[in-house]
Amino acid sequence: MQNHFALFHLPQQFALDSAQLDAAYREVQNQVHPDKFVSAPDAEKRVAMQWATRANEAYQTLKSPFKRAAYLCELHGIDLQTESNTAMPVDFLMQQMEWREALDEARAERDLDVLEKLEAELRAARQQKIAQVAAELDAKEFEAAGKAVRQLMFLEKFGEEVSRVFETLET
């Protein structure tokens, strides 16, 4: 089966031109859009729908730096073990604990300033981790990139948590 990069005729690398990705996605979607198959037999409609679904999935994967990095690792045989492997460097875990405490405090005290500071720190850490992952993937250090992707996964999940707390405090 064709990988996501090949589907959109893009180089199999972390650095992607988002405008190129968007254009390639639109091109594939135009080819398989269900409206083009209104009068086609059911089998052709099903195939078109499967291709449209696959293109959506591929686009969402490549559009997200985290998902793209994880996908590249998997393409190169790295099992990220996202469910079972939670081993992390001690300094990373300590940072996570500090952020959790700050989040709990901000939630309890309804302190938007603390929450905004936490979000800024998290955004910077995420950008730094994405840069690390990109460098490791470019250097074909897939094992190291896999470890960094697992850390990035934690940052992504924590970012979602921070966003939810923002939503509850702003209502």
Helices and strands as residue ranges (DSSP letters): H 4-7, H 18-32, G 34-37, H 42-63, H 65-75, H 90-109, H 112-138, H 142-170
